[in-house]
């Protein structure tokens, strides 16, 4: 017979998360994290650069160029990347990692591959 608590523990083992918030100066920021086998825990801090302006694509989508600080917690490595922020839904696309940080989903957001 299966343990009735078995499903609860597997649901709580999240592999990624993200949230949108304003910093103490009222500027937007997106914070994300993911855990991957072989890589370990990675945290992402996405913030606008000093002269970030909103651009509009030919299809009418708005985006901004943001700085992404990527920290590999287990390996004690930190890198700075560029990401495209969509102010409409607060998602950040990081092309160097082929990832999306999406805080606006139910359950606390997620970080992952845009094709999954």
C-alpha positions in Angstrom: 0.0 0.0 0.0 1.3 3.4 -0.9 2.1 6.0 1.7 -0.5 8.8 1.7 2.3 11.4 2.3 4.4 10.3 -0.7 2.7 12.6 -3.2 3.0 15.7 -0.9 6.8 15.4 -0.6 7.3 15.0 -4.4 5.2 18.1 -5.0 7.3 20.3 -2.7 10.6 19.5 -4.4 10.6 22.4 -6.9 13.4 22.7 -9.3 13.0 26.4 -10.1 11.2 29.5 -9.1 10.9 33.2 -9.9 9.3 36.4 -8.6 8.9 40.0 -9.7 9.3 42.8 -7.2 10.3 46.5 -6.8 13.6 47.4 -5.1 13.8 50.1 -2.4 14.0 52.8 -5.1 10.9 51.6 -6.9 12.7 50.0 -9.8 11.6 46.6 -11.1 13.6 43.5 -10.7 13.1 39.8 -11.4 14.7 37.2 -9.1 14.9 33.5 -10.2 16.6 30.3 -9.2 16.9 26.8 -10.6 18.5 23.5 -9.5 19.9 21.1 -12.1 21.7 17.9 -11.7 25.4 18.3 -12.5 25.1 22.1 -12.2 23.7 22.6 -8.7 21.9 25.7 -7.5 21.9 28.7 -9.7 20.4 32.1 -8.7 19.6 34.9 -11.2 19.1 38.6 -10.4 17.7 40.5 -13.3 17.8 44.3 -13.1 17.6 47.2 -15.6 20.8 48.9 -16.6 21.3 52.6 -16.0 20.0 53.8 -19.4 17.4 51.1 -20.2 14.8 52.3 -22.6 11.8 50.5 -23.9 12.0 49.3 -27.5 9.2 48.1 -29.7 9.7 45.3 -32.3 8.1 45.2 -35.7 5.4 42.9 -34.4 4.6 45.4 -31.6 6.2 43.6 -28.7 7.9 45.8 -26.1 11.2 44.8 -24.5 14.1 46.2 -22.5 17.8 45.2 -22.3 18.5 44.1 -18.7 21.6 42.9 -16.8 21.4 39.4 -15.4 23.7 38.4 -12.6 24.1 34.6 -12.6 25.5 33.0 -9.5 26.5 29.3 -9.4 26.1 28.7 -5.6 27.8 25.3 -5.5 30.8 26.3 -7.7 31.1 29.8 -6.2 31.2 31.3 -9.7 29.4 34.5 -10.7 28.9 35.9 -14.2 27.1 38.8 -15.8 24.9 38.3 -18.8 22.4 40.2 -20.9 18.7 39.5 -21.0 15.6 40.8 -22.7 12.9 41.9 -20.4 9.2 42.1 -21.4 7.5 44.7 -19.3 4.0 43.4 -20.2 4.4 40.0 -18.5 7.6 40.6 -16.5 9.5 37.7 -18.2 13.3 37.8 -18.9 14.8 35.9 -21.8 18.4 35.0 -21.4 19.7 33.9 -24.8 23.2 32.8 -23.5 21.5 30.1 -21.4 18.4 29.6 -23.7 16.2 30.2 -20.7 13.2 32.2 -19.6 12.6 33.6 -16.1 8.9 33.8 -15.8 7.5 35.0 -12.4 3.9 35.4 -13.5 2.9 31.8 -13.3 0.9 30.1 -10.6 2.9 28.6 -7.8 5.7 31.0 -7.7 7.0 31.3 -11.3 9.7 29.2 -13.0 13.0 29.3 -14.8 13.5 27.0 -17.8 13.8 26.3 -21.5 11.3 28.3 -23.6 10.5 25.2 -25.7 9.4 23.1 -22.7 
